[in-house]
Amino acid sequence: MPQIPRPRPVPTTEPPDSSPAVLVVGAGIAGLTAAWRLSQAGVSVEVLEKERWPGGRMATLDHDGFRIELGASILGTNYTRMLDLITELGLQQQFGPANTTCAFLRDGRVHHLRAHRPDDLLRSGLLGPRSKLALARLVPTLIAQRHRLDWRTMDRNTVLDRSSVTEYARRHLTPELLEQVCEPLFGGGIVLGSPDELAAADMFFYAAKLLVPHFNSPHGVGLLTRTLADRLPVRLGAAVSAVRHDGDGVSVTWTDADGTEHTRHAAAAIVAVPAPHVPGLVPGLSRPVARLLSAIPYSRGLVVSFGLRHPPPQTAPILFTARGTNPDLAGLELHHNKIAGRVAPGRGLITAHLRKDSAHRWWDLDDDAVTERTLTAVARIFPGIDGTVLTSHVNRRDPALVVRPPGGYAALRELNAHLEHADPTVQLAGDYFGPSSTYGALLSGEHAARRTLRRLRSNRPPRTPDAKGDALAS
């Protein structure tokens, strides 16, 4: 059975006067970051998480001696606030530079490109001259739009929000680029969706933000969320059912792992769960906000990992495949190639990302059937790999990642406008305030913490001359 590191336990019963000032719903990177920032500001806080482990889609579990990622696995060195947080936690020695090589399989030949050197694509044999010329013609658009291609400014997209990746590629690129790069990379490989459904704005965003040097940890990316959870009061197995305005604060109701229902009052709450889940948890949302959150589409991810007796003959940490090459797999992650120590010496660890249609066809199959079919697909790339499998793990993610459609950023701009004037007692955080990424989620957690601090300060009674220990004094 998987061994999932757990934070220290929180007592199941507490006296009334121990109620935290802020309750955070969700122990992913957004919720944990928000809780950490509040805690650092002297605010008492508690995190409620329905799963048995913290981390959400930035969690790493130990499975039969292999460290398997349950979600995010690529971190860019432009994640500056995340690097700051890693330093604050004293983890900087446990993270380091990661291999940025990407491999593209075409016609039986593997083409290696470095993510932080996009000019490699122009020198590669992966694409012909017409496709390379089309890429060169994109540079002025990328430069002109660069100020809108940021985690905090994506809702300002206009031109790039009008068409899907597929539509944009058909108008401005080549069929070869669409098939060999856009479909595997900006559809199945990154968001576990389809480029037919993804706004072109996100293609430009990911090109601008992921084509940088990477960093990682031998312990997996979940080291960050696990450490945060270890240093915060996190209640696991707490399934929140309602966050309601209650007088000058909020009341939060949840059911614990034993089926016991609890309700607690707090001055404020931060809800850090996927967007479509928010309206059901926060009945007091305005109708426009509830409608906009419910309409944000997510992919459903079926991802299978294999622990191997020895690694396959490939040195890149990521390998992408076009649909014509492999109709079931968008790509493979080879974690043993990412950073030294990530896998035990001599072993291999790969994760197979299924294309959207294959994930939907196989979703209701049992784990053994999914594993068998996925392994057959992987063996088309690495013949004989089935004889090296020591263990496997099937990860079903629903919802997985935001697949922002054309027009989605106009809707996000409308959502942000409504939230700017909403009651600050309940703040929202998550990866849906921009293209899905762990860094975007982290930034949204920090933003929610800042707004919550302002709310707490505005409700604070005036200090008396003998007041002591005012943790919120600025």
C-alpha positions in Angstrom: 0.0 0.0 0.0 1.2 3.6 -0.7 2.8 5.2 2.3 1.7 8.9 2.4 3.6 11.2 4.7 1.2 12.9 7.1 1.5 16.1 9.1 1.3 15.9 12.8 -2.2 15.1 14.0 -4.6 17.8 15.3 -6.8 17.0 18.3 -10.3 16.0 17.4 -11.9 18.0 20.3 -10.8 21.5 21.3 -12.0 24.0 23.8 -14.1 26.9 22.4 -11.4 29.5 23.0 -9.0 27.7 20.8 -10.9 28.5 17.6 -8.6 29.9 14.9 -9.0 33.3 13.5 -9.0 31.8 10.0 -10.1 28.4 8.6 -8.6 27.3 5.3 -10.4 24.8 3.2 -8.0 22.7 1.1 -4.4 21.6 1.8 -3.1 22.0 -1.7 -0.3 24.5 -2.4 -2.8 27.4 -2.6 -4.4 26.7 0.8 -1.1 25.8 2.5 0.6 28.9 1.2 -2.3 31.1 2.4 -2.2 29.4 5.8 1.6 29.8 6.1 1.5 33.5 5.2 -1.2 34.1 7.8 0.6 32.1 10.4 3.8 34.1 9.7 1.8 37.3 10.3 0.8 36.0 13.7 -2.8 34.9 12.8 -4.1 31.6 14.3 -5.1 29.4 11.5 -6.3 25.8 10.8 -6.4 23.9 7.5 -9.2 21.4 6.7 -8.4 18.8 4.1 -10.8 16.0 3.0 -8.0 13.6 1.8 -5.8 11.5 4.0 -2.8 13.4 2.9 -1.9 17.0 2.2 -0.6 18.5 -1.0 -3.5 18.2 -3.4 -2.1 18.2 -7.0 1.4 19.0 -5.6 1.8 15.8 -3.6 4.3 13.0 -3.7 3.6 9.6 -2.3 5.9 6.7 -1.4 4.8 3.6 -3.3 6.8 0.3 -3.0 10.0 2.3 -2.7 9.3 4.8 -5.5 8.3 8.4 -5.0 5.3 9.0 -7.3 4.0 12.5 -8.2 0.2 12.9 -7.9 0.1 16.0 -10.0 2.7 18.7 -10.7 6.2 17.7 -11.5 7.8 20.5 -13.4 9.0 23.7 -11.6 10.5 26.7 -13.4 13.2 28.9 -12.0 10.9 31.9 -12.7 8.7 30.6 -9.8 10.4 33.2 -7.7 7.9 33.3 -4.8 8.0 29.5 -4.6 11.8 29.7 -4.4 11.4 32.3 -1.6 9.1 30.0 0.3 11.5 27.1 -0.1 14.2 29.3 1.3 12.0 30.4 4.2 11.4 26.7 5.1 15.1 25.9 5.0 14.7 23.5 2.1 16.9 25.2 -0.4 19.6 22.4 -0.1 17.0 19.8 -0.9 16.1 21.4 -4.3 18.4 21.8 -7.2 18.7 22.3 -11.0 16.7 19.8 -13.0 17.3 18.4 -16.5 15.2 20.5 -19.0 15.6 18.2 -22.0 12.4 17.4 -23.8 12.2 14.5 -26.4 9.8 14.4 -29.3 9.3 11.1 -31.0 8.6 11.2 -34.7 8.9 8.5 -37.4 10.9 6.3 -35.0 13.5 9.0 -34.3 13.8 10.9 -31.1 14.5 14.6 -31.3 16.0 16.3 -28.1 15.3 19.9 -27.3 16.2 21.9 -24.2 13.3 23.7 -22.7 15.4 26.7 -21.7 16.8 27.0 -25.3 13.8 27.4 -27.6 16.1 28.1 -30.5 16.9 24.3 -30.3 13.6 23.8 -32.1 14.8 25.9 -35.1 17.9 23.7 -35.4 16.2 20.4 -34.8 15.2 18.0 -37.5 11.8 17.6 -35.8 10.3 20.3 -38.1 10.7 21.3 -41.7 11.6 24.8 -43.1 8.0 26.0 -43.4 7.2 25.2 -39.8 10.4 26.9 -38.6 9.6 30.0 -40.6 6.1 30.0 -39.1 7.6 29.8 -35.6 9.9 32.7 -36.3 6.9 34.8 -37.4 5.4 34.2 -33.9 8.1 36.1 -32.2 6.6 39.6 -32.7 3.3 38.4 -31.4 5.0 36.9 -28.3 6.8 40.2 -27.7 3.7 42.3 -28.2 1.7 40.2 -25.8 4.3 39.5 -23.2 2.9 42.0 -20.6 -0.4 40.0 -20.8 1.3 36.6 -20.4 1.8 36.6 -16.7 0.1 34.9 -13.8 -1.5 38.1 -12.6 -2.4 39.6 -16.0 -3.9 36.7 -18.0 -7.4 38.1 -17.7 -6.3 41.1 -19.9 -6.0 38.8 -23.0 -8.2 39.9 -25.8 -6.7 38.9 -29.2 -5.3 35.6 -27.9 -8.5 34.7 -26.2 -10.5 34.6 -29.4 -9.4 31.2 -30.8 -8.4 27.8 -29.6 -4.8 26.4 -30.0 -6.0 24.3 -33.0 -7.8 27.3 -34.7 -4.8 29.6 -34.1 -2.3 26.9 -35.5 -4.4 26.3 -38.6 -4.5 30.1 -39.3 -0.9 31.0 -38.4 1.2 27.9 -38.2 1.4 24.7 -40.2 -0.3 21.2 -40.0 3.1 19.8 -39.1 3.5 22.2 -36.1 -0.1 21.4 -34.9 0.5 17.7 -35.1 4.0 17.4 -33.8 4.2 20.2 -31.2 0.9 21.9 -30.4 -1.2 18.8 -30.0 1.1 16.7 -27.7 2.5 19.7 -25.8 -0.3 22.2 -25.4 -3.1 19.7 -25.1 -2.5 16.3 -23.6 1.0 16.9 -22.3 0.3 20.0 -20.1 -3.4 20.2 -19.3 -4.5 16.6 -20.0 -7.1 18.0 -22.4 -7.3 18.8 -26.1 -5.9 21.8 -28.1 -9.3 22.0 -29.7 -10.6 23.3 -26.4 -7.7 25.3 -25.0 -7.4 29.1 -25.7 -4.5 30.2 -27.8 -3.6 32.5 -24.9 -2.6 29.5 -22.8 -0.3 28.2 -25.6 1.6 31.5 -25.6 1.6 31.6 -21.8 3.1 28.1 -21.4 5.6 28.9 -24.1 6.6 32.0 -22.3 6.7 30.6 -18.8 7.8 27.0 -19.1 10.7 27.5 -21.6 13.1 28.3 -18.7 15.5 26.3 -16.6 13.8 24.0 -14.2 14.4 22.9 -10.6 13.3 19.9 -8.6 14.0 17.8 -5.6 15.2 14.2 -5.2 12.3 13.8 -2.7 9.7 15.0 -5.3 7.8 18.3 -5.5 5.6 17.2 -2.6 8.5 17.9 -0.3 7.3 21.6 -0.3 3.7 20.9 0.6 4.5 18.2 3.0 6.9 20.5 4.9 4.3 23.3 5.0 1.7 20.8 6.4 4.1 19.6 9.0 4.5 23.2 10.3 0.8 24.1 10.3 -2.2 22.7 12.1 -3.8 20.6 9.3 -6.8 18.4 9.9 -6.9 15.5 7.5 -10.0 13.6 6.5 -12.2 16.7 7.1 -14.8 16.9 4.4 -16.1 20.4 4.4 -19.8 20.8 3.5 -20.5 24.5 4.1 -18.8 27.8 4.6 -21.4 30.4 5.7 -21.4 34.0 6.8 -22.1 34.0 10.5 -22.5 37.4 12.2 -19.2 39.2 11.8 -17.3 36.1 10.7 -18.0 32.6 9.2 -19.1 29.2 10.3 -17.5 26.1 8.7 -19.1 22.7 8.8 -17.2 19.5 8.1 -17.4 15.8 8.7 -14.4 13.9 10.0 -13.2 10.5 9.0 -15.4 8.9 11.7 -18.5 10.5 10.3 -18.9 13.0 13.1 -20.1 16.5 12.0 -18.4 19.6 13.4 -19.1 23.3 13.0 -16.7 26.0 14.0 -16.8 29.8 13.9 -13.9 31.9 12.7 -13.3 35.5 11.8 -12.6 34.6 8.1 -12.2 31.7 5.8 -10.1 30.9 2.6 -11.6 28.3 0.3 -8.8 26.8 -1.8 -10.5 24.0 -3.8 -11.2 23.6 -7.6 -13.5 26.2 -9.0 -16.6 24.0 -9.7 -16.6 22.8 -6.1 -16.8 26.3 -4.6 -20.4 27.1 -5.2 -21.6 24.0 -3.4 -19.4 24.8 -0.4 -20.2 28.6 -0.2 -23.9 29.1 -0.5 -23.6 32.8 0.1 -21.9 33.5 -3.2 -23.6 35.9 -5.5 -25.3 34.4 -8.5 -22.8 35.7 -11.0 -19.8 34.5 -9.1 -21.4 31.0 -8.6 -22.2 30.9 -12.3 -18.7 31.9 -13.4 -17.0 29.4 -11.1 -19.2 26.5 -12.1 -18.5 27.2 -15.8 -14.7 26.9 -15.5 -13.9 23.6 -17.3 -11.4 21.1 -16.0 -9.9 18.1 -17.6 -10.1 14.6 -16.1 -6.7 13.0 -15.8 -5.9 9.3 -15.9 -2.2 8.9 -15.2 -0.3 5.7 -14.7 3.2 5.3 -13.1 5.5 2.4 -13.4 8.5 1.6 -11.1 11.0 -0.2 -13.2 13.8 -2.7 -12.5 16.1 -0.6 -14.7 15.4 2.6 -16.8 14.6 2.5 -20.5 17.1 3.7 -23.1 16.2 7.4 -23.0 18.0 10.3 -21.3 15.4 13.0 -21.4 13.0 13.5 -18.5 10.0 14.1 -20.8 9.1 12.5 -24.0 6.1 13.7 -26.2 4.4 11.7 -28.9 2.1 12.9 -31.7 -1.3 11.2 -32.0 -0.2 9.5 -35.2 2.8 8.0 -33.4 0.9 6.8 -30.3 -2.9 7.4 -30.2 -3.2 6.7 -26.5 -0.3 8.5 -24.9 0.4 12.3 -25.1 3.7 11.8 -23.4 5.9 10.1 -20.8 7.8 11.5 -17.8 11.0 9.7 -17.0 11.5 10.9 -13.4 14.9 9.1 -13.0 16.3 11.5 -15.6 15.1 14.7 -13.8 17.5 15.1 -10.9 20.2 12.9 -9.3 18.8 10.8 -6.4 15.2 11.0 -7.6 15.0 7.2 -8.0 17.1 4.5 -6.4 20.4 3.7 -8.3 19.7 1.5 -11.3 15.9 1.8 -11.1 13.5 3.7 -13.4 10.3 5.5 -12.8 8.0 6.6 -15.6 4.6 8.2 -15.7 2.3 7.8 -18.7 -0.1 10.7 -19.5 -3.1 9.4 -21.4 -4.8 11.5 -24.1 -8.2 12.8 -23.3 -10.2 10.3 -25.3 -8.3 7.3 -24.0 -8.7 8.5 -20.4 -12.4 8.8 -20.9 -12.7 5.4 -22.6 -10.7 3.7 -19.8 -11.9 5.7 -16.8 -14.4 3.1 -15.4 -12.1 0.2 -15.9 -10.4 -1.3 -12.8 -6.8 -0.4 -12.1 -5.4 -3.7 -13.4 -7.1 -3.2 -16.8 -6.0 0.5 -17.0 -2.4 -0.6 -16.1 -2.4 -3.4 -18.7 -3.7 -1.1 -21.5 -1.3 1.7 -20.6 1.7 -0.6 -20.4 0.8 -1.9 -23.9 0.9 1.7 -25.2 4.2 2.4 -23.4 5.7 -0.7 -24.9 5.1 0.7 -28.4 7.7 3.3 -27.5 10.0 1.1 -25.3 9.6 -2.5 -26.5 10.2 -5.0 -23.7 9.5 -2.6 -20.9 6.7 -4.8 -19.6 9.3 -7.3 -18.4 11.0 -4.6 -16.2 8.0 -3.4 -14.2 8.3 -3.8 -10.4 5.2 -1.9 -9.4 2.5 0.4 -10.8 0.2 3.1 -9.6 -3.0 4.4 -11.2 -3.9 8.0 -10.4 -7.4 9.3 -11.3 -7.7 13.1 -11.1 -11.1 14.6 -11.5 -11.0 17.5 -11.7 -7.4 17.7 -12.9 -6.4 20.9 -14.6 -8.2 24.0 -16.0 -8.7 23.8 -19.8 -9.5 27.5 -20.4 -11.5 27.7 -23.6 -11.7 30.6 -26.1 -13.4 33.5 -24.3 -12.4 32.0 -21.0 -10.2 35.0 -20.0 -13.1 37.4 -20.7 -15.0 35.3 -18.2 -12.1 35.4 -15.7 -11.9 39.2 -16.0 -15.7 39.3 -15.1 -15.1 37.0 -12.2 -12.2 39.1 -10.8 -14.3 42.2 -11.1 -17.1 40.6 -9.0 -14.7 39.2 -6.4 -13.0 42.6 -6.0 -16.2 44.0 -4.5 -17.4 40.8 -2.7 -17.5 40.4 1.1 -13.8 39.8 2.0 -14.8 37.5 4.9 -14.5 34.5 2.5 -11.6 34.5 0.1 -11.0 32.2 -2.8 -7.7 30.7 -4.0 -6.7 28.1 -6.5 -5.1 27.4 -9.9 -8.1 28.8 -11.9 -7.1 32.5 -11.7 -4.8 31.8 -14.7 -3.4 28.9 -16.6 -3.2 25.8 -14.4 0.1 25.8 -12.5 1.4 25.2 -9.1 2.9 28.7 -9.1 -0.3 30.4 -10.1 -2.0 28.5 -7.2 0.7 29.6 -4.8 0.3 33.3 -5.9 -3.5 33.1 -5.4 -2.9 31.7 -1.9 -0.7 34.7 -1.1 -3.2 37.1 -2.5 -6.0 35.6 -0.5 -3.9 35.8 2.7 -3.2 39.5 2.0 -6.9 40.3 1.6 -7.8 38.3 4.7 -5.2 40.2 6.7 -6.7 43.5 5.6 -10.1 42.2 6.6 -8.9 41.1 10.0 -7.2 44.5 10.6 -10.3 46.4 9.6 -12.3 44.5 12.2 -9.7 44.9 14.9 -10.8 47.0 17.9 -8.6 50.0 18.6 -5.5 49.3 20.7 -5.4 50.4 24.3 -2.3 51.7 25.9 -1.6 48.4 27.7 -2.4 46.2 24.7 0.2 43.5 24.3 1.0 40.9 21.6 -0.9 42.4 18.7 0.3 40.1 16.0 -1.5 42.0 13.3 0.0 45.4 14.1 1.6 46.8 10.9 
